[in-house]
Amino acid sequence: MFSDFAYKIFEESIKKYHLKDDVSQKFKNPYPKEDISHLLYRKNWIDTVQWHYEDIIRDPNIEPVAALRLKRQIDASNQDRTDLVEFIDSYFLDKYQAIEKNKDATINTESPAWAIDRLSILALKIYHMEEEVTRADASQEHKQKCQNKLNVLLEQKIDLCVAIDQLLEDIESGKKYMKVYKQMKMYNDNELNPVLRKIP
């Protein structure tokens, strides 16, 4: 199933990142560029780095200049994340382009890649919640609360994986069809953001 395949790659990326646990570490993709694994690994790496950006920027003692610099990095990361989702959807569009959809075929509320995006984030939630469950300096009460949350996340993983695989099966069989809209983010565009437009 594609969801299991993707999740294993997400786990691989997360574990690799945490060997150094440094947002500035050099990124190296172990998969060939023409492989969907390459996109999945890169996608999760972006999510993992951004997860830690979000932790760092919430430090109440962070210097304002450092916070602004980090906010710019988060913005750039968000754009990279969106771009990768669109690349992954392009992979599926190409894969299923010859599929003839049924006359009563319906469209899904989200594309396969945006569902896979949610799975990538969920993998990060599970990894970090598992850390809290086994944290040596945490109270037993804290560990139990986190275990309860982890149980919910693991159930959510099962449901999301089933939903992703069902969506892909429905597209393959013609029951559903893909229609992808580019995100068209406006705040990064010099012509569309009125603040940036005023800068000479």
N, C-alpha and C positions, 0 to 999 in steps of 0.2 A: 504493500500500500504506500502511496506517495507520502502520506502524513508521517508514517514511521521512518521512511527514508529521510525526509526533511528534518525530523526531530533529532535523529542521530547526528546529523551534520550540525545542527544548532548546539547540541550538547558538546560536540567536539570543539566548536568555536569557543564556547563559554569556558570550557576547561583549559583550553590553550591560553586564553586571555588571562585567566586567574593564576597561571604559573608565575607571572610577573605582577599582575594586578596594577598596571600602570597605564593611564590613559594616553601617555606619550610613547608607548612602546611601538616598535616598528611592526607593521602588518605584513604578513606573508600568507598568500592564499595557496594551500596545498593542492588545489584542483585545477585542471586545465581550463583555459578561458572558454572553450567551446562547450563545456559541460555545465548542465544546470546546477551541479554541485558547487561550482565556482560562484554562481550568483547567490545561492543559499548561504554559503559560508560567509561571503562578503556582507550580505544583508544582516546576518546575526552579529557579525563583528561590529558593524555600525551601531546596532541596537545595544550591544554590550558596553561599548565605550560611552555611548550616550547615557546609559543607565548610571554610570559612575560620574559623568559630568553632572547629572542631576543631583547626585549626592553631594558633590563638592560645592556646587553653587548655593546649597542650603546651609552652608557653614555660616553662622551669624557673625563670625569674626573675619570673613573674607574681605580683602581690600577691595574698595569700589572699582579700581582700575582692573584688577584681576577678575572681578565679577563681570564687568562689561566685556572683557576679552573672552571670557568663558561663555557669555551669552551669545556672542558672535559665533563661537565654535558650535554651540548647540543649534543655532539657526542653520549653519552650514551642514551639520549632521542631519538635521531634519530634511533638508533638501536632498542630501545623498540617499537617505532612507526612501524618500518618495521616488527618486530616480530608479533605485534598485527594485522597488515594487513594480514599477512600470516595465522594467527589463524582464522581470519574471513573468509578468502578464504577456509580454511579447512572445516569450517562449511558448506559453500555452496557446496563444492565438495562432502561432505558426504550427504547433503540433496538431491542433484541431481544425485547421482551415478547410480540410477536405470533408469534414463531417457534414452530412446533410441533416439539418434540423427537422424535427417533426412539425407538422402543421400546427399542432397545439403546443409547441415548445414555449417555455417561459424563460424569463431572464431572472438571475439571482440578484439579491439586494447588494451583494458585493462580489467582486471578481475573485478568482482563485488566489491571486497573489496577495490581495488584502486580507483574505482569511489566513493565508500562510504567514503574513506579517503578524497577525494576532498570535499565531502559534509560536513564533520566534520570541515575542514578548513574554508569553506564558512560560516558555522554557527558562527565561531569566527569573521570573517570579518564583518558579519551583526551585531553581538552584539556590537562590538567596534565602528562601524560606527554609529549605533544608539546612542551610548554614545556621539559621537562628535556632532550629530545633536541637542542634548538636553543639551550640556555643558553650564553651566551658565556663565562662563567667556570667552566664544568664541564670536567672532563678528558675526553679521548677515550674512556677506558675507561668512565667514567660514562655518556657519551652512548650508547655501544654497548650497555651493559646496559639502558638505558632504551628504546633502539630495539627490542631483543629483547622487552621487556615490552609495548611499544606494538604490536608485531606480533601478540602474543597477544590483546591487548585488541581489536584490529581484527577478528581472527577471531571473537572472542566476540561482537562487535557483529553480525556477519553471522548467526551462529547464533541469537542472541536475537531479531533482527528476523524471521527465518524462523519461529521458534517462535511469536512474537506474532501474526504474520499468519496462520499456520496455525490457531492457536487461534480467532481471530476468524472465519475461514472455516468452521471446524467448528461454531461456535455458530450462524452464519448458515444452515448447511445442516442443522442439527438433530442433528449427530453428537455434539456436546457441549452441555452446558447450564451456565448460571451459577447459582451459589448463593453468596451473599456473607454472611460473618459479620462483624459489627462487631468491632473490636479490643477494645473494652471494657477499656481500660487502667485499672488500679486505683490506680497510685501518684499520679495527679493528682486523685483523687476524695476529698473531705473525709470522706465516709462509709465509703469502702472502704480507705483507707490508715490503719492504726491509729495512726501517729504524728500525722497531721493531725487525726484524730478526737479526740485528747486536748487539742488546742489550744482554749482557751476562746474 
